[in-house]
Amino acid sequence: MKQLFLTFGFLAAALPALAATKVATLHPILADLARQVGGANVEVVEILKPGADIHHFEPAPKDLAEMRGTKLLLASGKGLESFLDKLRDSLGADVKLVEVGAKIPSIPFEEHHHEHAEKEKDHDHEEHDHHHHGSEDPHWWHSAENMKRAARVVADELSAVDPANASAYAAGAKVASKRFGELKSWAQKEIAKIGKKDRLLVTAHGAFGYFCKEYGFEPISLLGIGRSDDASSKHVAETIEEIREHGIKAVFPEDQANPKVLAEIARSTGVKIGEPLIADGTAKVAHTFETMLAHNVRSIVAALAPAAAK
């Protein structure tokens, strides 16, 4: 009997370990989320890596080769990746492509109450339309509540392709959601240092709608959703007038974007330029939900809260 157990143990040790489920991602925040939910049961292949531009990225042939070896491909959705239809055709049925944002409630993209009276559809505006179909704000990952929803989506999709580990994925999503709730509570306490009348977030691009909705800010954006959009002179003049009228304390540029329009406004109004915010969640120094939120909240509080509250 002892020899039988020894033989069984030897055979078990000789068997290869079960291979982790390979998951490809088109956003660094999704890569981190897949690791949090999947744990040791997944191997994450980051197609779009930190430092890349999510608004203008398109997969290269080497990216397609990496995706073909995966069970699941996670995309942000909401029109952010304009190439998804073509990608589905290229990958075929072997790779399940999931738009995580599709199951997350959308908010419309709004440029505050300003009106682009000219609407002359210049080249940059046309490029904006090309990269963002419809009027949904695609930056859903700025909300902790949305990240909780995304964790459940990822757990469900992982369970569908790897049902043997479904309970582990559900548990991973629960742990991740708890962490996102803790981060939201921390952010709320920090933002409480800013007076309600000062909770106006002036940025170049309209990337912070979900953040503003979750934490009680009014967004004021000069440009569109993508980085290449231009503001009309009328739009700039309206924003300058609003900054003066409401005594706005600071305007915020974004990482990986040209701050020239905000610099012009700062010169005209004397308003402070805050530390650049992480708009797209792809910064090399902050490409997880936690690091992005922490950076943005600290930067906003540092610029808008009274000195005594910091």
N, C-alpha and C positions, 0 to 999 in steps of 0.2 A: 504493500500500500504506500509506504514511504517513497519507494522508487517511482510509483505511478504519479505522485504529487510532484516529485522532482522533474519527471519527464514533462508533465503538463506545464510546469513553471518555465521550463526551458523553451517549450514550443511557444508559449505566450510571449516570452521575451523576444523571440525571434520574429514574431508577427510585426509588420510595419504599423506605426501609429496611424490612426485615422487622419486623413488629410483635412486640413482646415478648408472651409468654404471660401473661395476667392471672390472678393467683392471689389469692383472698380468704382471710383468716385470722380465726379466732375466739379467738386468744390472741396477745399481743405476742411471746412467745418463739417461736411458730410463724412469725410474720412475719419475725423475724430469721433463723430457720433457713431459710426459703424464699429469702431474699436471699442467704444464704451458699451454699446449694446451687445456686440458679438463676443467680446473678450477673446479667449484663446481659441474659440471655435471658428474665427474668421482670419483670413489673410487679406489685408486691404492693399489694393493697387491704386495709388494716387495718379490719376491721369492729368488733372489740372493741379499743379503744385503751388505752394506758397510763393508769392511774388508775381504770379501770372495775372493777366487782365481778364476777368470773367466776361467782360462785355464784348471782347473782340477775339476770344480764343476759338479756334476750330481744331478738331483732332487731326494730327498728322498721321501718315501711314504707320509709323512705329506705335502710335497710340492705339490705332485700330488693332494692331497685332496683339498688344497687351490686353485689350478688352476681350478679344476672342477666347482668351483662356479663363474667363471668369463666368460665374453663374449669374451674377447680378450686377447691374450698373445703376448707380444712384446719381440722379441729376437733380438740380434745384427746382426746375420747372418754372411755371408762371411766365413763360416766354423768354426767360433769361438766356437759354441756350437755343439760338435760332437754327441750329444745325441738327436738332434731334430727329426730325422726320427722315432726313437723309441718312443719319447714323443708324436708325432702326433698319432701314433697307440694307445697309452694308453689313450689319451684324447678323441679321436673320433671326431665327427663333431660338438659337442656342443660348443667347444672352438675354436675360429679362431686363428691360430698361424701365426703371421706375422714376417718375417725376415726383419726388417727395413732397414738393410744395402743392401738388394738385389737390391733396386732401386737407390743406390748411386754408382757413378762411382768408380771402383776399381783402385788401383795402385799395381803393382807387389811388392812382398817382395824382396828386394835386399840387399845383404851384401856389399854395396859400390862396389869397384872394386876388392875386395879380392876374391881369389879362395880357396875353401877347396880342395886342391889337393888330400888329402887322401881319402875323401868320404867313410870312412870305415863303415858308418852306425852303429855306436855303439848303445847301449841301449838308451841313451838319445836322439840320433837323431831319432831313431825309435819312441820314445814317442812324439817327435815333429811332426812327420808325422801323428801319430794317432790323435793328437789334432787339426791339421790344414790341412785340405784337400786342395790340390792345392797350388799355390804360391801367392795367394792374401794376401795382408796385411789386417787383419781384424780390425785394430784399427782406423776405419773411423771417430770416434767421436773426434779426435784431430783437426778437421777442422771446422771452423765456417760456411763455405759454406755448408759443409756436414750436419751440424746441422740444417741449414735452410731447406735443402731437407728433412731431417728426420722429421722436424716439419710438413711439408706438408703431408708426408706419414702418420704420426700419425693422423692428422686431417681427412684425407680421410678414414682411417680405422675406426676411431671412428664414422664418419658420416655413414658409411656402416652398423654398428651395432646399431646405435642410430640416425636415420635420422631426428628425431624431433629437435635435437640440432645441426644440421649440420652448420648453420650459426654461432653459438657460437664457434664451433670448428675451423672454418675457421678464425674467428677473433682472437682466441687464438694463432693459428699458425702465423698469421701476426704479432702480438705483440712479440711473441717469436723470430721470424726471425729478427725483428728490433733490439731486444736486442743482438742477436748474431752478427749482423753487427756492433753494437757499440763496442762490445768486440773485434772484429777483428781490428777495427780502433785503439783502445787503444793498442792492442798488436803490431801493426805495428809501432806505434810511439815509443813504448818502445824498440823494436828490432832495430829501426833505430839508436840507440845509439851504436850498435855493428858494427864495420867496416866490409865491405863485405868479406874481405879476412879471417876474423875470424869467419865467419858463417859456421863452421864445427861442427856438433853435434855428439860427440863421446859418445855412450851409450853401455851398455852390450847387450841389446836386441833390435831387430828391430821393436820397437813399435811406432816410431815417423815419419814414412814416410809421412803421410798426413800433419802433423805439418810442417815438413821441406819443403814440396812442397808449402804450403800456405805462408810461411814466408821467403822463400829464403835461407834455410840452405842446406848444403850437409850432408846427414846422413852417419855416420860410425858406424856400429854395429858389435860387436864381436861374438855374439851368434845368435840364431834363433829368432823366434817370442815368443815362450813360455819361462817360467822361468827355465826349467830344462835342457836346452841345454848346451853342453860343447863346449868350443873353443879349437881347436887343437893348439899345440905349434907353428906350422907354422903360423897360423892365428894371434896369439898373437904377434909373432915376426914381422909380416908384419905391424900390427897396431902400434907397438912401433916405427918402422922405419918411418911410415907416420907421427906420432906425432912429431918426431924430424925434419923430412924434412919440414913440414909446420908450425912448431912453434905453435902447438895447445896449447891453454892456459889451458884448463880444460877438464876433462872427467866426465861423470855424471852417478852415480849409479841410481837405481830405487827403489821406495818404495816396500816393500814386496819381494825384491830379494836379493840374496847373492852377495855382492860387491867384492868377493875375487879376481876375475880376474882383475877387474879395479884397485884394491889395488896393485896387482902385477905389473901392468903397471905403476902406479904412482911411485912405488919404483924404477922401472928401468929408468924412464924418468925424474923424478922430477916434472911432471905435477901436477897441482892442481886437487883435487877431489871436484867437485861442490856439491851443496846440492842435495839430491836425488830427482829425478823427479817423478811425478805421471804418471805411464805408462798405467795402465789399467782402471783408473777412478773409482776405488773402495776403495780408501783410506778413512778411517773414517774421516779424517780432510778435505778431498777434493773429493767429489763424485758427484758433478754436473759439467757440462761443464764450468760454470763460475769460480768456485773455483779451478778446475783442471788447466784451462788455466792461471788464475792469478798466481797460485803457480809456474807453469812451466816457464812462461815468466819472472817472477821476479828472479827466480833461475838462469836461463840462462843469463840474462842481468847482474846479480851481478857477475857472473864468467867470462864473455867474454867481457863486455864493458870496455873501458878505465875508469880509476877512475874518471876522470873529468866529464864524461858523466852520471855517476850514480846519 
